[in-house]
């Protein structure tokens, strides 16, 4: 049976035998200990100690072997604890970094919204005028459009063209008795 505590490992071989048996301990099918002692203690497990261990018990009545047991370079219990601690730190690190990234993204979005709203003109009841609208009305002088001089040329042309039927129809109106009169 293989037991491990920290850096050391103990291999203990047991067998019920009468007369008592001698034991051989094999590492990867190579004999490393041949003694009557049933215990092999390794104070510090190194690379050359790693592998599959098997115990053989023998007396003059027969022999018996144990199942193979693997001695790893690290204690499984301590490596499991360190991996659990490592996993825990990774989870906490990912969680904290996710929260920080979320806060930064929400801050950036809120700043960009504020900036966008400040650029947008506030709604005024008066319609906004563009430069094109103001320049058209500024160039138009309405005081000169109602003078006689502007209409004089049209009256002269109408008098010349009285003989044409188009202008005559435009200048006449129909009264109640179906008589046409000039305007």
LOGULUM-758564 format. One record per residue: residue number from 1; z, x, y of N, C-alpha, C, O in turn. Coordinates in Angstrom, 2 decimals, decimal comma. Example, Ala and Ser with C-alpha at 12.3 -4.5 7.8 and 13.67 -1.06 7.14 Angstrom:
   resi       nzz       nxx       nyy      cazz      caxx      cayy       czz       cxx       cyy       ozz       oxx       oyy
      1      7,80     13,19     -5,69      7,80     12,30     -4,50      7,80     13,20     -3,30      8,46     14,24     -3,32
      2      7,08     12,85     -2,25      7,14     13,67     -1,06      7,87     12,90      0,03      8,04     13,41      1,14
END
This chain:
   resi       nzz       nxx       nyy      cazz      caxx      cayy       czz       cxx       cyy       ozz       oxx       oyy
      1      0,00      0,84     -1,17      0,00      0,00      0,00      0,00      0,89      1,24      0,74      1,87      1,31
      2     -0,85      0,53      2,22     -1,03      1,31      3,44     -0,28      0,62      4,57     -0,47     -0,57      4,83
      3      0,57      1,37      5,25      1,26      0,85      6,43      1,06      1,82      7,57      0,94      3,04      7,38
      4      1,01      1,25      8,76      0,75      2,09      9,93      1,68      1,67     11,05      1,91      0,48     11,27
      5      2,21      2,66     11,75      3,03      2,39     12,94      2,70      3,45     13,98      2,99      4,63     13,80
      6      2,08      3,00     15,06      1,69      3,92     16,12      0,62      4,87     15,64     -0,43      4,45     15,15
      7      0,90      6,19     15,78     -0,08      7,21     15,38      0,09      7,63     13,92     -0,82      8,23     13,35
      8      1,23      7,32     13,32      1,46      7,76     11,94      1,04      6,68     10,94      0,94      5,50     11,28
      9      0,79      7,13      9,70      0,41      6,23      8,62      1,16      6,63      7,36      1,43      7,82      7,14
     10      1,50      5,64      6,54      2,21      5,89      5,29      1,45      5,20      4,16      1,13      4,01      4,25
     11      1,18      5,95      3,11      0,54      5,38      1,93      1,58      5,44      0,81      2,10      6,50      0,47
     12      1,86      4,25      0,26      2,90      4,14     -0,77      2,27      3,58     -2,03      1,70      2,49     -2,01
     13      2,38      4,31     -3,11      1,85      3,86     -4,40      3,02      3,41     -5,27      4,04      4,09     -5,37
     14      2,85      2,26     -5,91      3,90      1,74     -6,79      3,27      1,30     -8,11      2,13      0,83     -8,14
     15      4,04      1,44     -9,19      3,59      0,97    -10,50      4,83      0,74    -11,36      5,80      1,50    -11,29
     16      4,77     -0,30    -12,18      5,86     -0,55    -13,13      5,43      0,08    -14,46      4,53     -0,40    -15,15
     17      6,11      1,16    -14,79      5,72      1,86    -16,01      6,96      2,46    -16,67      7,87      2,93    -16,00
     18      6,95      2,41    -18,07      7,98      3,08    -18,85      7,27      3,87    -19,92      6,59      3,27    -20,75
     19      7,37      5,05    -19,95      7,98      6,06    -19,10      7,32      6,09    -17,72      6,22      5,57    -17,54
     20      7,99      6,68    -16,79      7,49      6,70    -15,41      6,14      7,40    -15,34      5,81      8,28    -16,14
     21      5,37      6,97    -14,34      3,99      7,44    -14,22      3,89      8,53    -13,16      4,73      8,65    -12,27
     22      2,83      9,30    -13,29      2,51     10,26    -12,22      1,40      9,62    -11,36      0,61      8,81    -11,85
     23      1,37      9,99    -10,11      0,44      9,34     -9,17     -0,54     10,35     -8,61     -0,22     11,52     -8,40
     24     -1,73      9,86     -8,37     -2,77     10,63     -7,69     -3,28      9,74     -6,55     -3,56      8,55     -6,75
     25     -3,39     10,33     -5,39     -3,91      9,59     -4,22     -5,26     10,18     -3,87     -5,41     11,39     -3,71
     26     -6,24      9,29     -3,74     -7,61      9,70     -3,43     -8,00      9,18     -2,05     -7,67      8,06     -1,65
     27     -8,72     10,04     -1,33     -9,32      9,65     -0,04    -10,83      9,73     -0,22    -11,37     10,81     -0,46
     28    -11,50      8,59     -0,09    -12,96      8,51     -0,28    -13,37      9,14     -1,61    -14,33      9,91     -1,68
     29    -12,64      8,79     -2,66    -12,87      9,22     -4,04    -12,69     10,72     -4,26    -13,19     11,28     -5,23
     30    -11,97     11,36     -3,34    -11,64     12,77     -3,49    -10,13     12,88     -3,58     -9,40     12,35     -2,74
     31     -9,65     13,59     -4,63     -8,21     13,69     -4,83     -7,60     14,56     -3,75     -8,04     15,69     -3,51
     32     -6,58     14,01     -3,09     -5,90     14,80     -2,06     -4,47     15,11     -2,46     -3,92     16,13     -2,03
     33     -3,85     14,26     -3,27     -2,46     14,49     -3,67     -2,34     14,19     -5,16     -2,77     13,14     -5,64
     34     -1,74     15,12     -5,87     -1,42     14,88     -7,28      0,04     15,26     -7,44      0,39     16,44     -7,49
     35      0,87     14,26     -7,53      2,31     14,52     -7,59      3,02     13,34     -8,23      2,42     12,30     -8,50
     36      4,25     13,53     -8,46      5,05     12,44     -9,00      5,58     11,56     -7,87      6,04     10,45     -8,12
     37      5,50     12,04     -6,66      5,93     11,24     -5,49      4,92     10,12     -5,29      3,73     10,30     -5,53
     38      5,38      9,00     -4,86      4,51      7,86     -4,65      4,19      7,64     -3,19      3,56      6,64     -2,85
     39      4,61      8,54     -2,29      4,44      8,31     -0,85      3,68      9,48     -0,24      3,95     10,65     -0,53
     40      2,71      9,14      0,63      2,00     10,13      1,43      2,18      9,71      2,88      1,78      8,61      3,27
     41      2,78     10,59      3,67      3,02     10,28      5,08      2,12     11,18      5,92      2,08     12,40      5,74
     42      1,40     10,56      6,84      0,56     11,30      7,78      1,16     11,07      9,16      1,07      9,96      9,69
     43      1,79     12,10      9,77      2,47     11,89     11,05      1,51     11,50     12,19      1,87     10,71     13,07
     44      0,31     12,06     12,17     -0,67     11,72     13,21     -2,04     11,59     12,54     -2,54     12,54     11,94
     45     -2,62     10,41     12,66     -3,91     10,16     12,02     -5,01     10,83     12,84     -5,17     10,59     14,03
     46     -5,77     11,70     12,14     -6,89     12,39     12,77     -8,17     11,99     12,05     -8,14     11,19     11,11
     47     -9,30     12,55     12,49    -10,59     12,19     11,90    -10,64     12,45     10,40    -11,21     11,66      9,64
     48    -10,04     13,55      9,97    -10,10     13,88      8,55     -9,20     12,99      7,70     -9,28     13,03      6,47
     49     -8,34     12,18      8,31     -7,48     11,25      7,58     -8,11      9,86      7,44     -7,61      9,04      6,66
     50     -9,17      9,60      8,16     -9,77      8,26      8,19    -10,62      8,07      6,94    -11,37      8,96      6,54
     51    -10,50      6,88      6,31    -11,32      6,56      5,14    -10,62      5,58      4,22     -9,63      4,94      4,60
     52    -11,15      5,48      2,98    -10,61      4,56      1,98     -9,66      5,31      1,05    -10,01      6,34      0,49
     53     -8,45      4,78      0,91     -7,43      5,38      0,05     -7,26      4,53     -1,21     -7,31      3,30     -1,17
     54     -7,07      5,24     -2,35     -6,84      4,58     -3,64     -5,72      5,32     -4,36     -5,65      6,55     -4,32
     55     -4,84      4,57     -5,01     -3,76      5,17     -5,79     -4,06      5,00     -7,29     -4,50      3,94     -7,74
     56     -3,80      6,08     -8,06     -3,91      6,02     -9,52     -2,55      6,36    -10,11     -1,93      7,37     -9,75
     57     -2,10      5,51    -11,02     -0,84      5,76    -11,75     -1,20      6,02    -13,22     -2,04      5,33    -13,79
     58     -0,53      7,05    -13,82     -0,89      7,40    -15,20      0,36      7,86    -15,96      1,19      8,62    -15,46
     59      0,45      7,38    -17,17      1,41      7,91    -18,13      0,71      8,00    -19,49     -0,48      7,70    -19,58
     60      1,43      8,41    -20,54      0,75      8,62    -21,82      0,31      7,31    -22,46     -0,47      7,32    -23,41
     61      0,80      6,16    -21,96      0,38      4,88    -22,51     -0,91      4,34    -21,86     -1,59      3,50    -22,43
     62     -1,24      4,84    -20,62     -2,45      4,37    -19,97     -2,47      4,71    -18,48     -1,62      5,46    -17,98
     63     -3,44      4,16    -17,79     -3,52      4,40    -16,34     -3,90      3,10    -15,61     -4,42      2,16    -16,21
     64     -3,64      3,09    -14,34     -3,88      1,91    -13,49     -4,27      2,40    -12,10     -3,77      3,42    -11,64
     65     -5,17      1,64    -11,42     -5,55      2,02    -10,05     -5,34      0,82     -9,12     -5,35     -0,33     -9,53
     66     -5,14      1,15     -7,86     -4,94      0,10     -6,85     -6,28     -0,23     -6,16     -7,27      0,47     -6,34
     67     -6,27     -1,29     -5,40     -7,45     -1,60     -4,58     -7,57     -0,57     -3,47     -6,59      0,05     -3,06
     68     -8,80     -0,40     -2,98     -9,02      0,54     -1,88     -8,49     -0,08     -0,59     -8,64     -1,28     -0,35
     69     -7,88      0,76      0,23     -7,41      0,33      1,55     -7,95      1,30      2,59     -7,96      2,51      2,38
     70     -8,41      0,74      3,71     -9,05      1,55      4,74     -8,04      1,95      5,81     -7,29      1,12      6,32
     71     -8,03      3,25      6,12     -7,21      3,77      7,22     -8,16      4,04      8,38     -9,04      4,90      8,30
     72     -7,97      3,29      9,47     -8,85      3,42     10,64     -8,30      4,47     11,60     -7,12      4,82     11,51
     73     -9,13      4,97     12,50     -8,64      5,98     13,44     -7,60      5,44     14,40     -6,80      6,21     14,94
     74     -7,58      4,13     14,63     -6,59      3,53     15,54     -5,84      2,44     14,80     -6,34      1,84     13,85
     75     -4,64      2,21     15,26     -3,84      1,13     14,72     -4,46     -0,20     15,14     -4,67     -0,43     16,33
     76     -4,77     -1,07     14,19     -5,42     -2,34     14,49     -4,55     -3,20     15,40     -5,07     -3,85     16,31
     77     -3,28     -3,20     15,17     -2,39     -4,04     15,99     -2,39     -3,57     17,44     -2,49     -4,38     18,35
     78     -2,29     -2,25     17,65     -2,27     -1,76     19,03     -3,64     -1,89     19,68     -3,73     -2,16     20,87
     79     -4,73     -1,71     18,90     -6,05     -1,88     19,49     -6,31     -3,34     19,83     -6,98     -3,63     20,83
     80     -5,81     -4,26     19,02     -5,95     -5,68     19,35     -5,19     -6,02     20,62     -5,68     -6,79     21,46
     81     -3,99     -5,45     20,77     -3,22     -5,72     21,99     -3,94     -5,18     23,22     -4,00     -5,85     24,25
     82     -4,47     -3,97     23,12     -5,17     -3,41     24,28     -6,44     -4,19     24,58     -6,79     -4,37     25,74
     83     -7,13     -4,66     23,54     -8,34     -5,44     23,81     -7,99     -6,78     24,43     -8,72     -7,28     25,28
     84     -6,86     -7,38     24,01     -6,44     -8,63     24,63     -6,08     -8,42     26,09     -6,42     -9,24     26,95
     85     -5,39     -7,31     26,37     -5,04     -7,01     27,76     -6,31     -6,77     28,56     -6,43     -7,23     29,70
     86     -7,25     -6,04     27,98     -8,51     -5,78     28,67     -9,26     -7,08     28,92     -9,77     -7,28     30,02
     87     -9,33     -7,96     27,94     -9,98     -9,26     28,13     -9,29    -10,05     29,24     -9,97    -10,68     30,05
     88     -7,99    -10,02     29,27     -7,23    -10,76     30,28     -7,56    -10,24     31,68     -7,76    -11,02     32,61
     89     -7,61     -8,91     31,83     -7,94     -8,32     33,12     -9,37     -8,67     33,53     -9,63     -8,94     34,71
     90    -10,28     -8,67     32,59    -11,67     -9,03     32,90    -11,76    -10,47     33,37    -12,46    -10,76     34,34
     91    -11,06    -11,37     32,70    -11,08    -12,78     33,10    -10,51    -12,95     34,50    -11,08    -13,66     35,32
     92     -9,39    -12,30     34,78     -8,78    -12,41     36,11     -9,70    -11,80     37,17     -9,87    -12,38     38,24
     93    -10,29    -10,66     36,86    -11,20    -10,02     37,81    -12,41    -10,91     38,11    -12,79    -11,05     39,27
     94    -13,00    -11,50     37,09    -14,14    -12,40     37,29    -13,73    -13,64     38,09    -14,48    -14,08     38,96
     95    -12,58    -14,18     37,80    -12,10    -15,37     38,50    -11,87    -15,08     39,98    -12,31    -15,84     40,84
     96    -11,19    -13,99     40,28    -10,91    -13,63     41,68    -12,21    -13,31     42,42    -12,38    -13,75     43,56
     97    -13,11    -12,57     41,80    -14,37    -12,25     42,48    -15,21    -13,51     42,69    -15,89    -13,62     43,70
     98    -15,17    -14,45     41,76    -15,88    -15,71     41,93    -15,34    -16,51     43,09    -16,10    -17,11     43,85
     99    -14,02    -16,54     43,24    -13,40    -17,25     44,36    -13,79    -16,59     45,68    -14,12    -17,29     46,64
    100    -13,75    -15,28     45,73    -14,11    -14,56     46,96    -15,58    -14,81     47,32    -15,89    -15,05     48,49
    101    -16,46    -14,76     46,34    -17,88    -15,03     46,61    -18,08    -16,46     47,08    -18,87    -16,70     47,99
    102    -17,37    -17,41     46,49    -17,47    -18,80     46,92    -17,02    -19,00     48,35    -17,66    -19,72     49,11
    103    -15,92    -18,36     48,73    -15,42    -18,46     50,10    -16,42    -17,85     51,07    -16,71    -18,43     52,12
    104    -16,96    -16,69     50,74    -17,95    -16,05     51,62    -19,20    -16,92     51,78    -19,71    -17,06     52,89
    105    -19,69    -17,49     50,70    -20,88    -18,34     50,79    -20,61    -19,58     51,64    -21,46    -19,97     52,44
    106    -19,45    -20,21     51,47    -19,15    -21,40     52,28    -19,00    -21,02     53,75    -19,40    -21,80     54,62
    107    -18,45    -19,86     54,05    -18,34    -19,42     55,44    -19,71    -19,19     56,05    -19,97    -19,58     57,19
    108    -20,60    -18,55     55,30    -21,96    -18,29     55,80    -22,70    -19,60     56,04    -23,38    -19,74     57,06
    109    -22,57    -20,55     55,14    -23,24    -21,84     55,30    -22,70    -22,57     56,52    -23,47    -23,14     57,29
    110    -21,38    -22,57     56,71    -20,81    -23,28     57,87    -21,23    -22,62     59,18    -21,50    -23,31     60,16
    111    -21,30    -21,29     59,21    -21,75    -20,60     60,43    -23,21    -20,92     60,73    -23,57    -21,14     61,88
    112    -24,04    -20,93     59,71    -25,45    -21,23     59,95    -25,65    -22,67     60,40    -26,54    -22,94     61,20
    113    -24,85    -23,60     59,90    -24,95    -24,99     60,35    -24,52    -25,12     61,81    -25,17    -25,82     62,59
    114    -23,45    -24,44     62,17    -23,00    -24,48     63,57    -24,07    -23,90     64,49    -24,33    -24,45     65,56
    115    -24,67    -22,82     64,07    -25,71    -22,19     64,88    -26,92    -23,11     65,02    -27,50    -23,21     66,09
    116    -27,28    -23,79     63,94    -28,42    -24,71     63,97    -28,12    -25,90     64,88    -29,00    -26,34     65,63
    117    -26,91    -26,42     64,83    -26,55    -27,56     65,68    -26,50    -27,18     67,15    -26,84    -27,99     68,00
    118    -26,07    -25,97     67,47    -26,00    -25,55     68,87    -27,40    -25,34     69,45    -27,59    -25,47     70,66
    119    -28,38    -25,02     68,64    -29,75    -24,86     69,11    -30,41    -26,21     69,37    -31,26    -26,32     70,25
    120    -30,02    -27,22     68,65    -30,61    -28,54     68,77    -30,19    -29,14     70,11    -29,01    -29,12     70,43
    121    -31,15    -29,69     70,92    -30,75    -30,28     72,21    -29,95    -31,56     71,97    -30,19    -32,31     71,03
    122    -28,98    -31,78     72,87    -28,15    -32,97     72,77    -28,99    -34,17     73,15    -29,86    -34,05     74,01
    123    -28,75    -35,31     72,55    -29,57    -36,50     72,83    -29,21    -37,05     74,20    -28,06    -37,43     74,45
    124    -30,21    -37,11     75,10    -30,04    -37,64     76,45    -30,77    -38,97     76,54    -31,78    -39,15     75,87
    125    -30,26    -39,91     77,35    -30,96    -41,19     77,48    -32,31    -41,02     78,18    -33,22    -41,83     77,94
    126    -32,48    -40,01     79,03    -33,75    -39,78     79,71    -34,70    -39,06     78,77    -34,30    -38,12     78,08
    127    -35,95    -39,49     78,74    -36,90    -38,77     77,90    -37,20    -37,41     78,50    -37,30    -37,26     79,72
    128    -37,33    -36,46     77,65    -37,61    -35,11     78,14    -39,08    -35,02     78,54    -39,95    -35,60     77,89
    129    -39,33    -34,29     79,60    -40,71    -34,14     80,08    -41,16    -32,74     79,78    -40,40    -31,78     79,91
    130    -42,39    -32,64     79,40    -42,95    -31,32     79,13    -43,69    -30,84     80,36    -43,90    -31,59     81,31
    131    -44,09    -29,62     80,34    -44,79    -29,04     81,48    -46,14    -29,71     81,68    -46,58    -29,88     82,82
    132    -46,79    -30,10     80,61    -48,10    -30,75     80,72    -47,97    -32,11     81,41    -48,83    -32,49     82,20
    133    -46,88    -32,86     81,10    -46,68    -34,16     81,73    -46,46    -34,02     83,23    -47,04    -34,78     84,01
    134    -45,66    -33,08     83,63    -45,34    -32,94     85,05    -46,53    -32,40     85,84    -46,72    -32,80     86,99
    135    -47,31    -31,54     85,27    -48,44    -30,98     86,03    -49,52    -32,02     86,25    -50,16    -32,00     87,30
    136    -49,77    -32,93     85,32    -50,79    -33,97     85,51    -50,43    -34,88     86,68    -51,29    -35,20     87,50
    137    -49,19    -35,30     86,76    -48,80    -36,22     87,81    -48,64    -35,52     89,16    -48,79    -36,14     90,21
    138    -48,33    -34,27     89,13    -48,20    -33,55     90,40    -49,57    -33,32     91,04    -49,66    -33,30     92,26
    139    -50,60    -33,14     90,28    -51,92    -32,88     90,83    -52,62    -34,16     91,29    -53,56    -34,08     92,07
    140    -52,19    -35,31     90,84    -52,82    -36,58     91,18    -52,24    -37,10     92,50    -51,03    -37,33     92,60
    141    -53,11    -37,29     93,49    -52,67    -37,79     94,80    -53,12    -39,24     94,92    -54,30    -39,51     95,14
    142    -52,18    -40,17     94,79    -52,50    -41,60     94,79    -52,71    -42,16     96,20    -53,25    -43,25     96,33
    143    -52,33    -41,47     97,23    -52,48    -41,99     98,60    -53,95    -42,06     99,01    -54,29    -42,87     99,88
    144    -54,81    -41,26     98,44    -56,22    -41,26     98,83    -57,06    -42,22     98,00    -58,22    -42,42     98,34
    145    -56,56    -42,79     96,97    -57,38    -43,64     96,10    -57,63    -45,02     96,68    -58,57    -45,67     96,24
    146    -56,85    -45,50     97,62    -57,01    -46,85     98,15    -57,74    -46,91     99,49    -57,75    -47,97    100,11
    147    -58,31    -45,88     99,94    -59,00    -45,90    101,24    -60,40    -46,45    101,09    -60,97    -46,45    100,00
    148    -60,96    -46,93    102,19    -62,32    -47,51    102,21    -63,37    -46,46    101,89    -64,41    -46,79    101,31
    149    -63,12    -45,23    102,25    -64,13    -44,19    102,03    -64,46    -44,03    100,55    -65,60    -43,75    100,19
    150    -63,46    -44,19     99,69    -63,69    -44,02     98,26    -64,57    -45,12     97,69    -65,32    -44,87     96,75
    151    -64,49    -46,35     98,25    -65,27    -47,46     97,72    -66,61    -47,63     98,43    -67,46    -48,40     97,96
    152    -66,82    -46,96     99,51    -68,04    -47,11    100,29    -69,28    -46,76     99,49    -70,29    -47,47     99,57
    153    -69,24    -45,71     98,74    -70,42    -45,29     97,98    -70,75    -46,31     96,91    -71,93    -46,47     96,58
    154    -69,78    -46,98     96,35    -70,05    -47,98     95,33    -70,74    -49,20     95,93    -71,63    -49,77     95,29
    155    -70,35    -49,62     97,13    -70,96    -50,79     97,77    -72,40    -50,50     98,14    -73,26    -51,38     98,02
    156    -72,66    -49,32     98,57    -74,03    -48,96     98,92    -74,90    -49,02     97,68    -76,02    -49,55     97,74
    157    -74,43    -48,51     96,58    -75,20    -48,52     95,33    -75,40    -49,94     94,84    -76,45    -50,25     94,28
    158    -74,42    -50,81     95,02    -74,56    -52,20     94,58    -75,61    -52,92     95,40    -76,35    -53,74     94,85
    159    -75,69    -52,66     96,68    -76,69    -53,31     97,52    -78,09    -52,85     97,15    -79,02    -53,66     97,21
    160    -78,26    -51,65     96,79    -79,58    -51,13     96,42    -80,03    -51,74     95,10    -81,22    -52,00     94,92
    161    -79,12    -51,96     94,20    -79,47    -52,41     92,85    -79,36    -53,92     92,68    -79,17    -54,38     91,55
    162    -79,46    -54,71     93,74    -79,33    -56,15     93,59    -80,45    -56,74     92,78    -80,28    -57,79     92,15
    163    -81,56    -56,12     92,77    -82,70    -56,67     92,06    -82,52    -56,56     90,55    -83,17    -57,30     89,81
    164    -81,70    -55,70     90,09    -81,49    -55,56     88,65    -80,61    -56,68     88,15    -79,62    -57,04     88,80
    165    -80,96    -57,25     86,99    -80,25    -58,41     86,47    -78,83    -58,10     86,06    -77,95    -58,95     86,16
    166    -78,59    -56,92     85,62    -77,25    -56,56     85,17    -76,27    -56,65     86,31    -75,17    -57,18     86,15
    167    -76,66    -56,13     87,46    -75,74    -56,15     88,59    -75,61    -57,54     89,16    -74,56    -57,90     89,68
    168    -76,66    -58,33     89,08    -76,58    -59,69     89,58    -75,63    -60,51     88,75    -74,85    -61,29     89,30
    169    -75,66    -60,36     87,44    -74,75    -61,13     86,60    -73,32    -60,73     86,83    -72,42    -61,57     86,76
    170    -73,09    -59,51     87,11    -71,74    -59,07     87,38    -71,24    -59,59     88,71    -70,04    -59,81     88,88
    171    -72,12    -59,80     89,65    -71,71    -60,24     90,97    -71,66    -61,75     91,11    -71,28    -62,24     92,17
    172    -72,01    -62,52     90,10    -71,99    -63,98     90,22    -70,93    -64,56     89,33    -70,56    -63,99     88,30
    173    -70,45    -65,72     89,74    -69,48    -66,46     88,93    -69,97    -67,87     88,75    -70,76    -68,35     89,56
    174    -69,53    -68,54     87,75    -69,95    -69,90     87,45    -68,86    -70,85     87,92    -67,70    -70,68     87,56
    175    -69,24    -71,87     88,72    -68,24    -72,84     89,16    -68,26    -74,04     88,24    -68,94    -74,01     87,21
    176    -67,56    -75,09     88,58    -67,39    -76,26     87,73    -68,73    -77,00     87,52    -68,95    -77,52     86,43
    177    -69,58    -77,05     88,48    -70,85    -77,79     88,38    -71,98    -76,92     87,82    -73,15    -77,27     87,97
    178    -71,67    -75,84     87,18    -72,62    -74,92     86,60    -73,51    -74,28     87,65    -74,68    -73,99     87,38
    179    -73,00    -74,06     88,82    -73,72    -73,34     89,86    -73,19    -71,93     89,91    -71,98    -71,71     89,82
    180    -74,08    -70,98     90,05    -73,68    -69,58     90,15    -73,55    -69,22     91,59    -74,39    -69,57     92,41
    181    -72,49    -68,53     91,91    -72,28    -68,08     93,29    -72,05    -66,60     93,28    -71,55    -66,06     92,30
    182    -72,39    -65,93     94,37    -72,17    -64,49     94,50    -70,74    -64,23     94,93    -70,14    -65,04     95,65
    183    -70,24    -63,16     94,52    -68,88    -62,78     94,91    -68,84    -62,12     96,24    -67,76    -61,75     96,71
END
